[in-house]
Structures are given as C-alpha cells and as structure tokens.
Amino acid sequence: MDYAQLLKAAAHGDDQAWSELVKALAPRVHGLIVANTRDPDLAEEITQSVFCTVAERVHDYVEQGRLEAWVFRIAMNRLRDEMRRRTRHAKPVGDVGFPEAQQSGREDRPAYVRTDDETASALWDAVRDLSPQDQEILHLRHVAGISFKTIAEMLDTPVGTLLARHFRALKRLRAQLGPVFPEFELSEEDQQ
C-alpha cells in the first residue's frame, strides 16, 4: 500500500483516501492498544484519538517513508498518556481481571488462530512478567505487525539491539511457558 499517496490525497480532502488509510492502519493500532490495555472500549477511544491527531497534523507531516512509524509513535504516546492519567486516579479494590477482547486486530492475517482462554491467560501472565520495554517490542512486532526496521525508527534504537532484546524476550517467554505448555519448552541447546 502506498501510504505516501494516500496521505497526500487525504491531506487535500480526499475522503476515500482517508478512509483507506484508516482502514489499513486502524485495526493494527487498535490491536496494539488492546494488547496493552486488555480493554476494547478504551482501545477504541485511544485509536479514535490517534486518528484525530493524525488528521490534525497531516499537513505538518513530511513524507519520508515513515508514516507507519509516525502513526504508531502517536499511538504509543497516547497510550502512555492515558496510562499515566489513570494511575493518578483512584484504583478499584479487589481482584479485577482483564475483560476478554472480542477482536485483537490480527484476525485479517492469514496465520491468525484464535487460542483458548487458558493458553491466552498463561501467555498474558508471562508477557506481563517481562519488562515494559520488552512488552513494548513484542506488542509492536507481534500485535501491531510492525517491521523491526520501523520499530527501530520509532524507538530510536539500533535494529541489532532491538533484535537481541526481542530474542531474549521470546526466550524468557518460552522458559516461563514451558512448564505449562511443553511445546514452548526450551531445549538444552536453547537454554545456553
């Protein structure tokens, strides 16, 4: 998809171009936010806010082949702002679980397979045990489907460093999930 042409047309008032741009990116942005918040309603609100910001700033954007990184940087900033805002508010008392998301934003992918609730819960527990930086990399890569090159641009991190952190995060997940799911268990070779 030629984001540059769509953005240029959208900036000049082409509603069809804007619609195609949102249609291409919104499910991935929404999926990223759902993965971070596990709240589909909040994710929808933040996703709308992201595209309002994109619409407001479309005239200031200079195309350099980084539109995807720009949009997802806005999304991550909106998410961080919302999470900071929420930490300043009263927290509910008691055991509050995560509501199940109806859609992950990845259903349109050929490799998408819906998993059972037990597997999903174990995976989310393991992901939450990772550092926030590792969670961010995994969400951007595996939920939003962003390339490592684009993530490196977004986070201003060398691709090699990003790949190493991604590898170590996946290795930690496999180590945590191995006792529950033998298919994820690390071999002796992988443990070294």
Number of C-alpha atoms within 10 A of each C-alpha: 8 8 18 16 13 19 23 18 15 20 19 13 11 13 12 12 19 20 12 16 20 17 11 13 18 20 20 22 30 28 28 30 29 26 24 20 17 19 16 20 13 16 22 18 12 21 26 17 15 24 21 12 15 19 14 11 11 17 13 9 14 11 14 7 12 15 16 16 19 16 19 22 17 20 24 20 13 18 21 13 11 13 13 11 10 11 9 8 8 7 8 7 6 6 6 7 7 11 10 14 16 9 13 23 23 20 13 9 9 7 8 11 9 11 9 8 10 9 13 13 14 15 16 16 14 16 20 13 13 16 10 11 12 20 18 20 21 23 20 24 17 15 22 23 18 19 14 18 15 20 23 19 16 18 14 10 12 13 16 12 11 19 15 11 16 20 14 13 20 16 17 18 21 21 19 20 20 15 12 13 13 10 10 15 18 19 10 7 6 10 11 6
